[in-house]
Amino acid sequence: MDQEALRSLIRGKLQNGRLPNKGIKRIWSNPSDGETCDACDTVLARDQLLMEGITLDLGSRPFKLHVRCFQIWDHERRTA
């Protein structure tokens, strides 16, 4: 997916609440175990780094992103 299409997808998910935009409690990285990226909906390869985070909302599951998706998500949520 090209950069602008990914940026637009992430912007839409921020607007409709499918990705968090504030209240981030903790973010960390791990090697991927084949998870699906919450931003672009593709599977992270096992040799990719996974960015994972939790929000202040109790009961919400951690969100998982590719590093590139994480960088775009972080930029878009800060400028929204």
PyRosetta script that sets phi, psi and omega in degrees:
from pyrosetta import init, pose_from_sequence

init()
pose = pose_from_sequence("MDQEALRSLIRGKLQNGRLPNKGIKRIWSNPSDGETCDACDTVLARDQLLMEGITLDLGSRPFKLHVRCFQIWDHERRTA")
pose.set_psi(1, 134.2)
pose.set_omega(1, -179.0)
pose.set_phi(2, -74.5)
pose.set_psi(2, 164.6)
pose.set_omega(2, -174.0)
pose.set_phi(3, -56.6)
pose.set_psi(3, -47.4)
pose.set_omega(3, -177.1)
pose.set_phi(4, -69.4)
pose.set_psi(4, -37.2)
pose.set_omega(4, 176.9)
pose.set_phi(5, -65.0)
pose.set_psi(5, -41.4)
pose.set_omega(5, 178.0)
pose.set_phi(6, -65.0)
pose.set_psi(6, -43.6)
pose.set_omega(6, 178.2)
pose.set_phi(7, -59.8)
pose.set_psi(7, -42.9)
pose.set_omega(7, 179.4)
pose.set_phi(8, -66.0)
pose.set_psi(8, -42.7)
pose.set_omega(8, 177.7)
pose.set_phi(9, -60.5)
pose.set_psi(9, -46.0)
pose.set_omega(9, -179.8)
pose.set_phi(10, -65.8)
pose.set_psi(10, -41.4)
pose.set_omega(10, 177.4)
pose.set_phi(11, -57.9)
pose.set_psi(11, -44.6)
pose.set_omega(11, 178.7)
pose.set_phi(12, -62.9)
pose.set_psi(12, -40.6)
pose.set_omega(12, 179.5)
pose.set_phi(13, -69.4)
pose.set_psi(13, -31.8)
pose.set_omega(13, 174.5)
pose.set_phi(14, -67.2)
pose.set_psi(14, -41.6)
pose.set_omega(14, -177.9)
pose.set_phi(15, -68.4)
pose.set_psi(15, -36.6)
pose.set_omega(15, -177.7)
pose.set_phi(16, -95.7)
pose.set_psi(16, 6.0)
pose.set_omega(16, 174.5)
pose.set_phi(17, 83.9)
pose.set_psi(17, 7.4)
pose.set_omega(17, 178.9)
pose.set_phi(18, -76.9)
pose.set_psi(18, -17.6)
pose.set_omega(18, 170.8)
pose.set_phi(19, -126.0)
pose.set_psi(19, 142.6)
pose.set_omega(19, -179.2)
pose.set_phi(20, -71.1)
pose.set_psi(20, 149.8)
pose.set_omega(20, 177.7)
pose.set_phi(21, -123.3)
pose.set_psi(21, -8.0)
pose.set_omega(21, 174.7)
pose.set_phi(22, -157.8)
pose.set_psi(22, 172.4)
pose.set_omega(22, 179.8)
pose.set_phi(23, 72.2)
pose.set_psi(23, 33.3)
pose.set_omega(23, 179.6)
pose.set_phi(24, -78.5)
pose.set_psi(24, 121.2)
pose.set_omega(24, -176.2)
pose.set_phi(25, -89.2)
pose.set_psi(25, -41.9)
pose.set_omega(25, -174.9)
pose.set_phi(26, -157.1)
pose.set_psi(26, 142.3)
pose.set_omega(26, 176.6)
pose.set_phi(27, -134.5)
pose.set_psi(27, 138.9)
pose.set_omega(27, 178.4)
pose.set_phi(28, -147.0)
pose.set_psi(28, 171.9)
pose.set_omega(28, 179.1)
pose.set_phi(29, -127.4)
pose.set_psi(29, 149.5)
pose.set_omega(29, 179.1)
pose.set_phi(30, -145.6)
pose.set_psi(30, 161.4)
pose.set_omega(30, 167.8)
pose.set_phi(31, -65.6)
pose.set_psi(31, 144.3)
pose.set_omega(31, -179.6)
pose.set_phi(32, -69.6)
pose.set_psi(32, 149.8)
pose.set_omega(32, 174.4)
pose.set_phi(33, -120.4)
pose.set_psi(33, 28.1)
pose.set_omega(33, 179.4)
pose.set_phi(34, 87.1)
pose.set_psi(34, 21.8)
pose.set_omega(34, 179.0)
pose.set_phi(35, -69.6)
pose.set_psi(35, 164.7)
pose.set_omega(35, 175.3)
pose.set_phi(36, -98.8)
pose.set_psi(36, 133.7)
pose.set_omega(36, 178.9)
pose.set_phi(37, -70.2)
pose.set_psi(37, 128.5)
pose.set_omega(37, 179.7)
pose.set_phi(38, -72.4)
pose.set_psi(38, -15.9)
pose.set_omega(38, -179.8)
pose.set_phi(39, -87.6)
pose.set_psi(39, -53.1)
pose.set_omega(39, -173.8)
pose.set_phi(40, -105.2)
pose.set_psi(40, -3.4)
pose.set_omega(40, 176.6)
pose.set_phi(41, 63.6)
pose.set_psi(41, 24.0)
pose.set_omega(41, 174.5)
pose.set_phi(42, -110.1)
pose.set_psi(42, 158.8)
pose.set_omega(42, -178.4)
pose.set_phi(43, -78.9)
pose.set_psi(43, 136.1)
pose.set_omega(43, 174.4)
pose.set_phi(44, -79.6)
pose.set_psi(44, 130.8)
pose.set_omega(44, 177.2)
pose.set_phi(45, -67.7)
pose.set_psi(45, 153.6)
pose.set_omega(45, -177.7)
pose.set_phi(46, -64.1)
pose.set_psi(46, -18.3)
pose.set_omega(46, 178.1)
pose.set_phi(47, -94.3)
pose.set_psi(47, 7.2)
pose.set_omega(47, 179.1)
pose.set_phi(48, -98.1)
pose.set_psi(48, 155.2)
pose.set_omega(48, 175.9)
pose.set_phi(49, -86.1)
pose.set_psi(49, 135.8)
pose.set_omega(49, -179.9)
pose.set_phi(50, -104.7)
pose.set_psi(50, 130.1)
pose.set_omega(50, 172.3)
pose.set_phi(51, -99.4)
pose.set_psi(51, 128.0)
pose.set_omega(51, -176.4)
pose.set_phi(52, -130.2)
pose.set_psi(52, 142.4)
pose.set_omega(52, -179.1)
pose.set_phi(53, -146.7)
pose.set_psi(53, 160.8)
pose.set_omega(53, 175.3)
pose.set_phi(54, -126.9)
pose.set_psi(54, 151.2)
pose.set_omega(54, -179.8)
pose.set_phi(55, -103.4)
pose.set_psi(55, 178.2)
pose.set_omega(55, 178.0)
pose.set_phi(56, -78.2)
pose.set_psi(56, -11.0)
pose.set_omega(56, 178.3)
pose.set_phi(57, -70.8)
pose.set_psi(57, 119.5)
pose.set_omega(57, 177.7)
pose.set_phi(58, -68.4)
pose.set_psi(58, 139.9)
pose.set_omega(58, 177.8)
pose.set_phi(59, 88.1)
pose.set_psi(59, -9.1)
pose.set_omega(59, 179.0)
pose.set_phi(60, -83.2)
pose.set_psi(60, 144.0)
pose.set_omega(60, -179.4)
pose.set_phi(61, -79.6)
pose.set_psi(61, 155.8)
pose.set_omega(61, 176.4)
pose.set_phi(62, -61.1)
pose.set_psi(62, 144.3)
pose.set_omega(62, 174.7)
pose.set_phi(63, -95.0)
pose.set_psi(63, 150.0)
pose.set_omega(63, -173.5)
pose.set_phi(64, -130.4)
pose.set_psi(64, 131.3)
pose.set_omega(64, -175.0)
pose.set_phi(65, -140.2)
pose.set_psi(65, 150.3)
pose.set_omega(65, 164.9)
pose.set_phi(66, -61.9)
pose.set_psi(66, 159.0)
pose.set_omega(66, 177.5)
pose.set_phi(67, -60.4)
pose.set_psi(67, -45.5)
pose.set_omega(67, 179.6)
pose.set_phi(68, -61.7)
pose.set_psi(68, -43.2)
pose.set_omega(68, 178.3)
pose.set_phi(69, -64.6)
pose.set_psi(69, -38.7)
pose.set_omega(69, 177.9)
pose.set_phi(70, -61.0)
pose.set_psi(70, -45.0)
pose.set_omega(70, -179.1)
pose.set_phi(71, -62.1)
pose.set_psi(71, -43.0)
pose.set_omega(71, 178.8)
pose.set_phi(72, -68.2)
pose.set_psi(72, -45.2)
pose.set_omega(72, 177.9)
pose.set_phi(73, -56.6)
pose.set_psi(73, -46.8)
pose.set_omega(73, -178.5)
pose.set_phi(74, -62.8)
pose.set_psi(74, -41.8)
pose.set_omega(74, 178.7)
pose.set_phi(75, -65.2)
pose.set_psi(75, -47.4)
pose.set_omega(75, -177.1)
pose.set_phi(76, -65.0)
pose.set_psi(76, -39.0)
pose.set_omega(76, -178.8)
pose.set_phi(77, -70.3)
pose.set_psi(77, -30.4)
pose.set_omega(77, 179.8)
pose.set_phi(78, -76.8)
pose.set_psi(78, -28.2)
pose.set_omega(78, -178.6)
pose.set_phi(79, -94.9)
pose.set_psi(79, -7.7)
pose.set_omega(79, -178.8)
pose.set_phi(80, -74.6)
pose.dump_pdb("model.pdb")
